[in-house]
């Protein structure tokens, strides 16, 4: 039996969870190739002939970028591992809740990794002033597109009285 949800959809709790999980997985399919390409690029960089000629600052930025990319990959892949290890335990509500948090953390870490990658390349090519301007623009872009706009919409939904579903109970 279907029940009317505040979203206007007629779906059961299980149908909603299935839809939420499907949407989340589709979003992860968009983000993961970018992380993988960035990580592969970063793994090859130290083996380039002129890598040893970069400054200490650039080495630190490179290492931070490498770590942030690895962390982002781990966070964005974690929902798959979580799902596999909890498969058939009827914990989809918890899976969707935890996976959503992991995906958000992964995207934030990815934004930081991409910003650091741009900072590294800009510093090598153009120097300090251009690097500062470019990093400021990158942080502003990610902050606006990935944080400010969605949070603004979320706050508007809350002001309109749309309910936020409770997180699953701790097991």
C-alpha positions as CSV (number, residue, x, y, z in Angstrom):
1,X,0.0,0.0,0.0
2,X,1.4,3.4,-1.0
3,X,1.3,6.4,1.3
4,X,1.4,10.0,0.4
5,X,4.7,11.6,1.3
6,X,5.2,15.3,1.9
7,X,7.3,15.3,-1.3
8,X,4.1,14.8,-3.3
9,X,5.2,11.3,-4.4
10,X,3.1,8.2,-3.6
11,X,5.6,5.7,-2.5
12,X,6.2,3.5,0.5
13,X,9.2,3.9,2.8
14,X,11.0,1.1,1.0
15,X,10.3,2.6,-2.4
16,X,11.6,6.0,-1.2
17,X,14.8,4.3,0.2
18,X,15.3,2.5,-3.1
19,X,14.9,5.7,-5.0
20,X,17.2,7.6,-2.6
21,X,19.9,4.9,-2.9
22,X,19.6,4.9,-6.7
23,X,20.0,8.6,-6.9
24,X,23.0,8.6,-4.6
25,X,24.7,5.8,-6.6
26,X,24.1,7.8,-9.8
27,X,25.7,10.9,-8.2
28,X,28.7,8.8,-7.1
29,X,29.1,7.5,-10.7
30,X,29.5,11.1,-11.8
31,X,32.1,12.1,-9.1
32,X,34.3,8.9,-9.1
33,X,35.8,9.1,-12.6
34,X,37.1,12.6,-11.8
35,X,38.7,11.4,-8.6
36,X,40.2,8.4,-10.4
37,X,41.7,10.6,-13.2
38,X,43.1,13.1,-10.7
39,X,44.6,10.3,-8.6
40,X,46.2,8.6,-11.6
41,X,47.7,11.9,-12.7
42,X,49.1,12.5,-9.2
43,X,50.6,9.1,-9.0
44,X,52.5,9.7,-12.3
45,X,53.8,13.2,-11.5
46,X,56.8,12.2,-9.2
47,X,58.2,10.1,-12.0
48,X,58.5,13.0,-14.4
49,X,62.0,14.2,-15.1
50,X,61.7,17.8,-13.6
51,X,59.7,16.8,-10.5
52,X,62.7,17.0,-8.2
53,X,63.2,20.7,-9.3
54,X,60.0,21.9,-7.6
55,X,60.1,24.0,-4.4
56,X,59.4,22.8,-0.9
57,X,56.1,24.6,-1.0
58,X,55.1,22.8,-4.2
59,X,56.2,19.4,-2.8
60,X,54.0,20.0,0.2
61,X,51.0,21.1,-1.9
62,X,51.6,18.0,-4.2
63,X,51.6,15.7,-1.1
64,X,48.5,17.4,0.3
65,X,46.7,17.0,-3.0
66,X,47.7,13.3,-3.2
67,X,46.4,12.6,0.3
68,X,43.2,14.6,-0.3
69,X,42.5,12.8,-3.5
70,X,43.0,9.4,-1.8
71,X,40.8,10.4,1.1
72,X,38.1,11.6,-1.4
73,X,38.3,8.3,-3.3
74,X,38.0,6.4,-0.1
75,X,34.9,8.4,1.1
76,X,33.2,8.2,-2.3
77,X,33.8,4.4,-2.6
78,X,32.9,3.7,1.0
79,X,29.1,3.5,0.3
80,X,29.7,0.5,-1.9
81,X,31.8,-1.2,0.7
82,X,29.2,-0.4,3.4
83,X,26.5,-1.8,1.2
84,X,28.4,-5.0,0.5
85,X,29.2,-5.7,4.1
86,X,25.7,-5.0,5.4
87,X,23.9,-6.6,2.5
88,X,20.8,-8.6,3.4
89,X,20.6,-7.2,6.9
90,X,17.6,-4.9,6.1
91,X,19.6,-1.8,7.0
92,X,18.8,0.3,3.8
93,X,17.7,3.3,5.9
94,X,21.0,3.4,7.7
95,X,22.9,2.7,4.5
96,X,21.3,5.7,2.7
97,X,21.9,8.0,5.8
98,X,25.5,7.0,6.2
99,X,26.3,7.0,2.5
100,X,24.9,10.5,2.1
101,X,27.3,11.7,4.8
102,X,30.2,9.9,3.2
103,X,29.4,11.3,-0.2
104,X,29.2,14.9,1.2
105,X,32.5,14.5,3.0
106,X,34.0,13.0,-0.2
107,X,32.8,15.9,-2.3
108,X,34.2,18.4,0.1
109,X,37.5,16.6,0.1
110,X,37.4,16.4,-3.7
111,X,36.9,20.2,-3.9
112,X,39.9,20.7,-1.7
113,X,42.0,18.2,-3.8
114,X,41.1,20.0,-7.0
115,X,41.8,23.4,-5.5
116,X,45.2,22.1,-4.4
117,X,46.0,20.6,-7.8
118,X,45.1,23.9,-9.5
119,X,47.2,25.7,-6.9
120,X,50.2,23.5,-7.6
121,X,50.0,23.9,-11.3
122,X,49.4,27.6,-11.1
123,X,52.4,28.1,-8.8
124,X,54.7,26.2,-11.1
125,X,53.5,28.1,-14.2
126,X,52.9,31.7,-12.9
127,X,54.1,32.3,-9.3
128,X,52.6,33.5,-6.1
129,X,50.3,36.4,-7.1
130,X,48.5,34.4,-9.8
131,X,48.3,31.4,-7.5
132,X,46.6,33.4,-4.8
133,X,44.0,34.9,-7.2
134,X,43.4,31.5,-8.8
135,X,43.0,29.7,-5.5
136,X,40.6,32.4,-4.3
137,X,38.5,32.0,-7.4
138,X,38.5,28.2,-7.0
139,X,37.4,28.3,-3.4
140,X,34.7,30.8,-4.3
141,X,33.5,28.7,-7.2
142,X,33.3,25.4,-5.1
143,X,31.9,27.3,-2.1
144,X,29.2,28.8,-4.2
145,X,28.3,25.8,-6.4
146,X,28.8,23.0,-4.0
147,X,27.9,24.5,-0.7
148,X,26.2,27.9,-0.7
149,X,23.5,27.3,-3.4
150,X,22.5,23.9,-2.0
151,X,22.4,25.2,1.6
152,X,20.4,28.2,0.5
153,X,17.8,25.9,-1.1
154,X,17.8,23.6,2.0
155,X,17.2,26.6,4.3
156,X,14.4,27.7,2.0
157,X,12.8,24.3,2.2
158,X,13.0,24.4,6.0
159,X,11.4,27.9,6.0
160,X,8.6,26.5,3.9
161,X,8.1,23.8,6.5
162,X,9.1,20.8,4.4
163,X,10.1,18.1,6.8
164,X,13.6,16.6,7.0
165,X,13.3,12.9,7.5
166,X,14.9,11.7,10.8
167,X,18.2,9.8,10.7
168,X,17.8,6.1,11.4
169,X,18.0,5.0,15.0
170,X,21.3,3.8,16.1
171,X,21.6,0.0,16.1
